[in-house]
């Protein structure tokens, strides 16, 4: 099973379990995967591509947390965490 397929399956499971935080995070990842597929004009991304995308998205979240904390926006920082 590819990482991309696993993310989609995990999203479905989290939606059925009504886990809002997990569902929101996986929806962000699925959207990023969709954009990457369009960019690469590929039907399925390789596991290496998915791993690189996950690392970029994690870095974005960490940077956002740092910026929110620096600006004193604790509510948004907690939401990103």
N, CA, C and O atoms as a Tinker XYZ file with bonds, in Angstrom:
   324  protein
     1  N      0.855000   -1.180000    0.000000    73     2
     2  CA     0.000000    0.000000    0.000000    64     1     3
     3  C      0.897000    1.238000    0.000000    63     2     4     5
     4  O      1.817000    1.353000    0.810000    81     3
     5  N      0.620000    2.137000   -0.899000    73     3     6
     6  CA     1.425000    3.352000   -0.986000    64     5     7
     7  C      1.056000    4.315000    0.147000    63     6     8     9
     8  O     -0.009000    4.199000    0.754000    81     7
     9  N      1.932000    5.241000    0.413000    73     7    10
    10  CA     1.672000    6.220000    1.472000    64     9    11
    11  C      0.461000    7.083000    1.131000    63    10    12    13
    12  O     -0.326000    7.436000    2.009000    81    11
    13  N      0.320000    7.417000   -0.138000    73    11    14
    14  CA    -0.805000    8.248000   -0.556000    64    13    15
    15  C     -2.132000    7.524000   -0.307000    63    14    16    17
    16  O     -3.088000    8.132000    0.175000    81    15
    17  N     -2.190000    6.255000   -0.627000    73    15    18
    18  CA    -3.391000    5.466000   -0.392000    64    17    19
    19  C     -3.670000    5.343000    1.100000    63    18    20    21
    20  O     -4.819000    5.395000    1.538000    81    19
    21  N     -2.608000    5.181000    1.868000    73    19    22
    22  CA    -2.777000    5.053000    3.321000    64    21    23
    23  C     -3.342000    6.338000    3.927000    63    22    24    25
    24  O     -4.176000    6.279000    4.830000    81    23
    25  N     -2.899000    7.489000    3.444000    73    23    26
    26  CA    -3.404000    8.770000    3.949000    64    25    27
    27  C     -4.897000    8.891000    3.655000    63    26    28    29
    28  O     -5.668000    9.321000    4.513000    81    27
    29  N     -5.303000    8.514000    2.451000    73    27    30
    30  CA    -6.720000    8.575000    2.077000    64    29    31
    31  C     -7.542000    7.620000    2.934000    63    30    32    33
    32  O     -8.631000    7.973000    3.388000    81    31
    33  N     -7.028000    6.415000    3.157000    73    31    34
    34  CA    -7.732000    5.440000    3.989000    64    33    35
    35  C     -7.827000    5.912000    5.441000    63    34    36    37
    36  O     -8.863000    5.747000    6.085000    81    35
    37  N     -6.744000    6.497000    5.949000    73    35    38
    38  CA    -6.754000    7.026000    7.316000    64    37    39
    39  C     -7.746000    8.184000    7.446000    63    38    40    41
    40  O     -8.391000    8.339000    8.483000    81    39
    41  N     -7.864000    8.990000    6.398000    73    39    42
    42  CA    -8.826000   10.087000    6.408000    64    41    43
    43  C    -10.250000    9.550000    6.523000    63    42    44    45
    44  O    -11.054000   10.060000    7.303000    81    43
    45  N    -10.551000    8.526000    5.746000    73    43    46
    46  CA   -11.886000    7.922000    5.805000    64    45    47
    47  C    -12.172000    7.366000    7.193000    63    46    48    49
    48  O    -13.265000    7.543000    7.731000    81    47
    49  N    -11.179000    6.693000    7.768000    73    47    50
    50  CA   -11.353000    6.109000    9.101000    64    49    51
    51  C    -11.549000    7.191000   10.159000    63    50    52    53
    52  O    -12.377000    7.035000   11.056000    81    51
    53  N    -10.804000    8.275000   10.063000    73    51    54
    54  CA   -10.939000    9.340000   11.063000    64    53    55
    55  C    -12.274000   10.059000   10.924000    63    54    56    57
    56  O    -12.836000   10.528000   11.913000    81    55
    57  N    -12.781000   10.147000    9.698000    73    55    58
    58  CA   -14.090000   10.761000    9.508000    64    57    59
    59  C    -15.183000    9.883000   10.133000    63    58    60    61
    60  O    -16.111000   10.390000   10.763000    81    59
    61  N    -15.064000    8.586000    9.954000    73    59    62
    62  CA   -16.038000    7.670000   10.549000    64    61    63
    63  C    -15.965000    7.681000   12.075000    63    62    64    65
    64  O    -16.978000    7.527000   12.757000    81    63
    65  N    -14.745000    7.866000   12.604000    73    63    66
    66  CA   -14.550000    7.908000   14.052000    64    65    67
    67  C    -14.881000    9.281000   14.632000    63    66    68    69
    68  O    -14.873000    9.465000   15.849000    81    67
    69  N    -15.172000   10.241000   13.756000    73    67    70
    70  CA   -15.504000   11.611000   14.160000    64    69    71
    71  C    -14.385000   12.266000   14.981000    63    70    72    73
    72  O    -14.632000   12.960000   15.967000    81    71
    73  N    -13.163000   12.022000   14.542000    73    71    74
    74  CA   -11.987000   12.626000   15.168000    64    73    75
    75  C    -11.656000   13.901000   14.390000    63    74    76    77
    76  O    -10.988000   13.851000   13.357000    81    75
    77  N    -12.121000   15.021000   14.887000    73    75    78
    78  CA   -12.044000   16.291000   14.152000    64    77    79
    79  C    -10.615000   16.748000   13.883000    63    78    80    81
    80  O    -10.308000   17.179000   12.772000    81    79
    81  N     -9.737000   16.662000   14.878000    73    79    82
    82  CA    -8.364000   17.139000   14.704000    64    81    83
    83  C     -7.614000   16.312000   13.674000    63    82    84    85
    84  O     -6.940000   16.852000   12.796000    81    83
    85  N     -7.736000   15.013000   13.790000    73    83    86
    86  CA    -7.056000   14.112000   12.848000    64    85    87
    87  C     -7.608000   14.295000   11.434000    63    86    88    89
    88  O     -6.855000   14.310000   10.460000    81    87
    89  N     -8.918000   14.433000   11.337000    73    87    90
    90  CA    -9.551000   14.621000   10.037000    64    89    91
    91  C     -9.064000   15.918000    9.385000    63    90    92    93
    92  O     -8.771000   15.937000    8.190000    81    91
    93  N     -8.977000   16.985000   10.154000    73    91    94
    94  CA    -8.522000   18.266000    9.610000    64    93    95
    95  C     -7.084000   18.158000    9.109000    63    94    96    97
    96  O     -6.765000   18.664000    8.034000    81    95
    97  N     -6.221000   17.506000    9.875000    73    95    98
    98  CA    -4.818000   17.366000    9.471000    64    97    99
    99  C     -4.698000   16.520000    8.204000    63    98   100   101
   100  O     -3.936000   16.855000    7.297000    81    99
   101  N     -5.446000   15.435000    8.149000    73    99   102
   102  CA    -5.374000   14.572000    6.979000    64   101   103
   103  C     -5.982000   15.228000    5.745000    63   102   104   105
   104  O     -5.540000   14.967000    4.626000    81   103
   105  N     -6.980000   16.068000    5.933000    73   103   106
   106  CA    -7.550000   16.801000    4.796000    64   105   107
   107  C     -6.523000   17.775000    4.217000    63   106   108   109
   108  O     -6.424000   17.932000    3.000000    81   107
   109  N     -5.765000   18.423000    5.092000    73   107   110
   110  CA    -4.700000   19.312000    4.618000    64   109   111
   111  C     -3.665000   18.533000    3.807000    63   110   112   113
   112  O     -3.206000   18.991000    2.760000    81   111
   113  N     -3.309000   17.362000    4.302000    73   111   114
   114  CA    -2.336000   16.538000    3.591000    64   113   115
   115  C     -2.883000   16.061000    2.251000    63   114   116   117
   116  O     -2.175000   16.069000    1.244000    81   115
   117  N     -4.137000   15.648000    2.247000    73   115   118
   118  CA    -4.744000   15.168000    1.002000    64   117   119
   119  C     -4.798000   16.287000   -0.034000    63   118   120   121
   120  O     -4.550000   16.050000   -1.216000    81   119
   121  N     -5.118000   17.490000    0.396000    73   119   122
   122  CA    -5.143000   18.629000   -0.521000    64   121   123
   123  C     -3.747000   18.906000   -1.066000    63   122   124   125
   124  O     -3.588000   19.156000   -2.261000    81   123
   125  N     -2.744000   18.864000   -0.208000    73   123   126
   126  CA    -1.368000   19.088000   -0.655000    64   125   127
   127  C     -0.937000   18.003000   -1.642000    63   126   128   129
   128  O     -0.234000   18.284000   -2.613000    81   127
   129  N     -1.357000   16.773000   -1.392000    73   127   130
   130  CA    -1.050000   15.685000   -2.320000    64   129   131
   131  C     -1.719000   15.916000   -3.675000    63   130   132   133
   132  O     -1.121000   15.665000   -4.721000    81   131
   133  N     -2.945000   16.389000   -3.647000    73   131   134
   134  CA    -3.653000   16.681000   -4.891000    64   133   135
   135  C     -2.956000   17.754000   -5.698000    63   134   136   137
   136  O     -2.814000   17.626000   -6.914000    81   135
   137  N     -2.520000   18.811000   -5.031000    73   135   138
   138  CA    -1.792000   19.874000   -5.717000    64   137   139
   139  C     -0.480000   19.349000   -6.299000    63   138   140   141
   140  O     -0.095000   19.720000   -7.408000    81   139
   141  N      0.202000   18.487000   -5.550000    73   139   142
   142  CA     1.463000   17.925000   -6.030000    64   141   143
   143  C      1.233000   17.036000   -7.249000    63   142   144   145
   144  O      2.042000   17.034000   -8.177000    81   143
   145  N      0.145000   16.289000   -7.252000    73   143   146
   146  CA    -0.177000   15.445000   -8.403000    64   145   147
   147  C     -0.418000   16.301000   -9.641000    63   146   148   149
   148  O      0.059000   15.978000  -10.729000    81   147
   149  N     -1.148000   17.374000   -9.472000    73   147   150
   150  CA    -1.414000   18.278000  -10.601000    64   149   151
   151  C     -0.113000   18.892000  -11.103000    63   150   152   153
   152  O      0.117000   19.002000  -12.307000    81   151
   153  N      0.730000   19.288000  -10.158000    73   151   154
   154  CA     2.005000   19.906000  -10.506000    64   153   155
   155  C      2.899000   18.955000  -11.290000    63   154   156   157
   156  O      3.540000   19.352000  -12.263000    81   155
   157  N      2.937000   17.698000  -10.861000    73   155   158
   158  CA     3.790000   16.709000  -11.514000    64   157   159
   159  C      3.098000   16.008000  -12.674000    63   158   160   161
   160  O      3.720000   15.232000  -13.399000    81   159
   161  N      1.810000   16.284000  -12.846000    73   159   162
   162  CA     1.006000   15.641000  -13.892000    64   161   163
   163  C      1.118000   14.126000  -13.794000    63   162   164   165
   164  O      1.345000   13.432000  -14.785000    81   163
   165  N      0.953000   13.634000  -12.566000    73   163   166
   166  CA     1.042000   12.201000  -12.305000    64   165   167
   167  C     -0.262000   11.726000  -11.669000    63   166   168   169
   168  O     -0.920000   12.458000  -10.929000    81   167
   169  N     -0.613000   10.491000  -11.976000    73   167   170
   170  CA    -1.829000    9.937000  -11.385000    64   169   171
   171  C     -1.584000    9.513000   -9.936000    63   170   172   173
   172  O     -2.464000    9.649000   -9.087000    81   171
   173  N     -0.394000    9.003000   -9.662000    73   171   174
   174  CA    -0.045000    8.554000   -8.322000    64   173   175
   175  C      1.361000    9.050000   -8.022000    63   174   176   177
   176  O      2.248000    8.935000   -8.869000    81   175
   177  N      1.581000    9.598000   -6.838000    73   175   178
   178  CA     2.906000   10.047000   -6.428000    64   177   179
   179  C      3.683000    8.873000   -5.863000    63   178   180   181
   180  O      3.104000    7.930000   -5.323000    81   179
   181  N      4.992000    8.938000   -5.992000    73   179   182
   182  CA     5.825000    7.897000   -5.398000    64   181   183
   183  C      5.900000    8.118000   -3.894000    63   182   184   185
   184  O      5.596000    9.202000   -3.396000    81   183
   185  N      6.306000    7.083000   -3.183000    73   183   186
   186  CA     6.442000    7.215000   -1.730000    64   185   187
   187  C      7.490000    8.263000   -1.370000    63   186   188   189
   188  O      7.359000    8.947000   -0.355000    81   187
   189  N      8.524000    8.393000   -2.192000    73   187   190
   190  CA     9.557000    9.408000   -1.951000    64   189   191
   191  C      8.963000   10.806000   -2.090000    63   190   192   193
   192  O      9.271000   11.698000   -1.300000    81   191
   193  N      8.110000   10.995000   -3.097000    73   191   194
   194  CA     7.455000   12.294000   -3.280000    64   193   195
   195  C      6.546000   12.610000   -2.101000    63   194   196   197
   196  O      6.515000   13.741000   -1.616000    81   195
   197  N      5.804000   11.603000   -1.643000    73   195   198
   198  CA     4.888000   11.806000   -0.525000    64   197   199
   199  C      5.665000   12.129000    0.746000    63   198   200   201
   200  O      5.265000   13.002000    1.515000    81   199
   201  N      6.769000   11.431000    0.965000    73   199   202
   202  CA     7.600000   11.689000    2.145000    64   201   203
   203  C      8.150000   13.107000    2.122000    63   202   204   205
   204  O      8.144000   13.793000    3.145000    81   203
   205  N      8.624000   13.549000    0.971000    73   203   206
   206  CA     9.147000   14.917000    0.845000    64   205   207
   207  C      8.038000   15.930000    1.106000    63   206   208   209
   208  O      8.266000   16.943000    1.768000    81   207
   209  N      6.854000   15.668000    0.597000    73   207   210
   210  CA     5.726000   16.565000    0.804000    64   209   211
   211  C      5.349000   16.624000    2.289000    63   210   212   213
   212  O      5.067000   17.701000    2.817000    81   211
   213  N      5.343000   15.475000    2.956000    73   211   214
   214  CA     5.026000   15.442000    4.389000    64   213   215
   215  C      6.038000   16.251000    5.195000    63   214   216   217
   216  O      5.671000   16.948000    6.141000    81   215
   217  N      7.306000   16.157000    4.821000    73   215   218
   218  CA     8.337000   16.925000    5.514000    64   217   219
   219  C      8.152000   18.426000    5.300000    63   218   220   221
   220  O      8.327000   19.213000    6.231000    81   219
   221  N      7.801000   18.822000    4.080000    73   219   222
   222  CA     7.559000   20.246000    3.804000    64   221   223
   223  C      6.358000   20.757000    4.592000    63   222   224   225
   224  O      6.402000   21.850000    5.157000    81   223
   225  N      5.296000   19.976000    4.630000    73   223   226
   226  CA     4.094000   20.397000    5.352000    64   225   227
   227  C      4.362000   20.489000    6.856000    63   226   228   229
   228  O      3.870000   21.404000    7.516000    81   227
   229  N      5.134000   19.552000    7.400000    73   227   230
   230  CA     5.484000   19.607000    8.816000    64   229   231
   231  C      6.303000   20.856000    9.122000    63   230   232   233
   232  O      6.098000   21.504000   10.148000    81   231
   233  N      7.228000   21.191000    8.229000    73   231   234
   234  CA     8.037000   22.398000    8.415000    64   233   235
   235  C      7.163000   23.645000    8.376000    63   234   236   237
   236  O      7.372000   24.572000    9.160000    81   235
   237  N      6.189000   23.678000    7.475000    73   235   238
   238  CA     5.264000   24.816000    7.407000    64   237   239
   239  C      4.530000   24.989000    8.730000    63   238   240   241
   240  O      4.389000   26.109000    9.220000    81   239
   241  N      4.063000   23.882000    9.311000    73   239   242
   242  CA     3.322000   23.944000   10.571000    64   241   243
   243  C      4.223000   24.435000   11.698000    63   242   244   245
   244  O      3.803000   25.257000   12.512000    81   243
   245  N      5.457000   23.940000   11.753000    73   243   246
   246  CA     6.394000   24.373000   12.795000    64   245   247
   247  C      6.711000   25.855000   12.653000    63   246   248   249
   248  O      6.772000   26.579000   13.646000    81   247
   249  N      6.912000   26.303000   11.425000    73   247   250
   250  CA     7.181000   27.723000   11.185000    64   249   251
   251  C      5.980000   28.578000   11.582000    63   250   252   253
   252  O      6.143000   29.659000   12.147000    81   251
   253  N      4.789000   28.097000   11.288000    73   251   254
   254  CA     3.576000   28.836000   11.643000    64   253   255
   255  C      3.445000   28.948000   13.158000    63   254   256   257
   256  O      3.070000   30.002000   13.673000    81   255
   257  N      3.750000   27.875000   13.869000    73   255   258
   258  CA     3.682000   27.903000   15.334000    64   257   259
   259  C      4.664000   28.933000   15.879000    63   258   260   261
   260  O      4.325000   29.704000   16.776000    81   259
   261  N      5.866000   28.947000   15.343000    73   259   262
   262  CA     6.884000   29.908000   15.782000    64   261   263
   263  C      6.423000   31.339000   15.544000    63   262   264   265
   264  O      6.569000   32.195000   16.416000    81   263
   265  N      5.870000   31.597000   14.369000    73   263   266
   266  CA     5.392000   32.941000   14.035000    64   265   267
   267  C      4.221000   33.355000   14.930000    63   266   268   269
   268  O      4.173000   34.490000   15.404000    81   267
   269  N      3.292000   32.452000   15.159000    73   267   270
   270  CA     2.154000   32.770000   16.027000    64   269   271
   271  C      2.614000   33.079000   17.449000    63   270   272   273
   272  O      2.126000   34.024000   18.069000    81   271
   273  N      3.545000   32.290000   17.962000    73   271   274
   274  CA     4.039000   32.530000   19.313000    64   273   275
   275  C      4.780000   33.858000   19.399000    63   274   276   277
   276  O      4.659000   34.575000   20.392000    81   275
   277  N      5.545000   34.187000   18.364000    73   275   278
   278  CA     6.280000   35.458000   18.351000    64   277   279
   279  C      5.318000   36.642000   18.319000    63   278   280   281
   280  O      5.619000   37.706000   18.860000    81   279
   281  N      4.170000   36.455000   17.689000    73   279   282
   282  CA     3.185000   37.535000   17.592000    64   281   283
   283  C      2.223000   37.535000   18.782000    63   282   284   285
   284  O      1.342000   38.390000   18.867000    81   283
   285  N      2.389000   36.580000   19.700000    73   283   286
   286  CA     1.521000   36.526000   20.872000    64   285   287
   287  C      0.134000   35.986000   20.569000    63   286   288   289
   288  O     -0.822000   36.297000   21.279000    81   287
   289  N      0.019000   35.197000   19.542000    73   287   290
   290  CA    -1.280000   34.630000   19.146000    64   289   291
   291  C     -1.320000   33.171000   19.589000    63   290   292   293
   292  O     -1.171000   32.251000   18.784000    81   291
   293  N     -1.524000   32.988000   20.888000    73   291   294
   294  CA    -1.463000   31.661000   21.481000    64   293   295
   295  C     -2.584000   30.739000   20.999000    63   294   296   297
   296  O     -2.370000   29.532000   20.880000    81   295
   297  N     -3.756000   31.272000   20.724000    73   295   298
   298  CA    -4.870000   30.438000   20.271000    64   297   299
   299  C     -4.543000   29.794000   18.927000    63   298   300   301
   300  O     -4.794000   28.605000   18.734000    81   299
   301  N     -3.990000   30.562000   18.006000    73   299   302
   302  CA    -3.635000   30.015000   16.701000    64   301   303
   303  C     -2.456000   29.049000   16.825000    63   302   304   305
   304  O     -2.395000   28.046000   16.114000    81   303
   305  N     -1.525000   29.352000   17.723000    73   303   306
   306  CA    -0.388000   28.469000   17.944000    64   305   307
   307  C     -0.854000   27.119000   18.461000    63   306   308   309
   308  O     -0.373000   26.082000   18.005000    81   307
   309  N     -1.767000   27.121000   19.391000    73   307   310
   310  CA    -2.301000   25.873000   19.937000    64   309   311
   311  C     -3.065000   25.104000   18.869000    63   310   312   313
   312  O     -3.037000   23.873000   18.856000    81   311
   313  N     -3.741000   25.804000   17.983000    73   311   314
   314  CA    -4.508000   25.154000   16.936000    64   313   315
   315  C     -3.566000   24.453000   15.938000    63   314   316   317
   316  O     -3.886000   23.367000   15.456000    81   315
   317  N     -2.439000   25.049000   15.633000    73   315   318
   318  CA    -1.475000   24.446000   14.716000    64   317   319
   319  C     -0.785000   23.260000   15.357000    63   318   320   321
   320  O     -0.401000   22.317000   14.665000    81   319
   321  N     -0.623000   23.294000   16.656000    73   319   322
   322  CA     0.072000   22.237000   17.373000    64   321   323
   323  C     -0.790000   21.036000   17.430000    63   322   324
   324  O     -0.393000   20.017000   17.996000    81   323
